[in-house]
Amino acid sequence: MKGVIRLTPIVPGEMQPAVFVDGRIREGFFSGNAAEGRGFPQWALKMFGGDKVHWMRGDVNRKGERHSLCGRVYATDVELFLPGNYSRCKACEKALSVQKRYGASV
């Protein structure tokens, strides 16, 4: 998303207009830059097949993949992008709230 300028603040689950490098204004769902393994655990969007952002765990398995809290998504750091305005996974939100309520670490 280098050179792309958002015209409105990011609102999860809502399409947003943005000015692209070619000067055209397009509307759609836009994610942030590549997460590059920084700041996990956090919300992240899987590059391929991602229509929702998931809460990705901080630990990495032997293949170098991170798993989502709901267990439905896994990806390497290069396949994860910052969440942008995509809707959040409801199962991850629920699991995260349960963990926070009982003081478990994510």
C-alpha positions in Angstrom: 0.0 0.0 0.0 3.0 2.4 -0.5 1.9 5.6 -2.1 -1.8 5.0 -1.4 -3.5 7.7 0.6 -6.7 6.9 2.5 -9.3 9.7 2.3 -11.1 8.7 5.5 -10.1 7.1 8.8 -10.0 3.3 8.8 -13.3 1.9 10.1 -13.3 -2.0 10.4 -15.9 -3.6 8.2 -16.6 -0.6 6.0 -15.3 0.1 2.5 -13.0 3.1 2.3 -12.0 5.4 -0.6 -8.3 5.9 -1.3 -6.2 7.7 -3.8 -3.9 5.3 -5.6 -0.4 6.0 -7.1 -1.9 6.5 -10.5 -4.1 9.3 -9.1 -7.4 7.4 -9.3 -9.8 7.2 -6.4 -10.9 3.7 -5.7 -13.2 2.4 -3.0 -12.8 -1.0 -1.3 -11.4 -2.8 1.7 -7.7 -1.9 2.3 -5.3 -3.4 4.6 -2.1 -1.8 6.0 1.5 -2.6 5.1 3.1 -6.0 5.6 3.2 -6.9 9.3 6.8 -8.4 8.9 6.6 -10.2 12.2 6.5 -7.1 14.3 4.2 -6.5 17.2 2.6 -10.0 17.5 0.2 -10.9 19.0 -2.0 -8.6 17.1 -4.8 -8.4 14.6 -3.6 -9.3 11.1 -5.0 -10.1 7.6 -3.8 -13.1 5.7 -2.6 -12.1 2.2 -4.4 -14.8 0.2 -8.0 -15.7 0.9 -8.4 -13.2 3.8 -11.8 -11.6 4.1 -11.5 -11.1 7.9 -8.7 -10.1 10.2 -7.7 -12.6 12.9 -5.9 -12.3 16.2 -2.6 -14.0 15.5 -0.7 -15.5 18.4 2.8 -14.5 19.3 4.4 -17.9 19.1 5.6 -19.4 15.8 5.5 -23.2 15.1 8.4 -25.2 13.5 7.4 -24.2 10.0 7.5 -20.5 10.9 3.7 -20.1 10.9 1.6 -18.2 13.3 -1.9 -19.5 14.2 -5.0 -17.4 14.8 -6.7 -17.6 18.2 -9.7 -19.2 16.7 -7.5 -21.9 15.0 -9.0 -21.3 11.5 -6.1 -19.4 10.0 -2.3 -19.8 9.9 0.3 -18.0 7.9 4.0 -17.0 7.8 4.9 -13.5 8.7 5.4 -12.5 5.1 1.8 -13.5 4.3 0.3 -11.3 7.1 -0.7 -7.6 6.7 -1.9 -5.0 9.2 -5.6 -5.2 9.6 -6.9 -2.0 7.8 -10.7 -1.8 7.5 -11.6 -5.5 7.1 -14.1 -6.9 9.5 -12.7 -8.9 12.5 -13.2 -12.6 13.2 -16.0 -13.0 15.7 -14.6 -16.2 17.1 -11.2 -14.6 17.7 -12.9 -11.6 19.4 -14.8 -14.0 21.7 -11.7 -16.1 22.5 -9.7 -12.9 23.2 -12.3 -11.5 25.6 -12.5 -14.8 27.5 -8.7 -14.9 27.9 -8.6 -11.3 29.1 -11.5 -11.9 31.5 -9.7 -14.8 33.2 -6.2 -13.2 33.0 -4.7 -15.8 30.6 -1.8 -14.6 28.4 -2.5 -14.6 24.7 
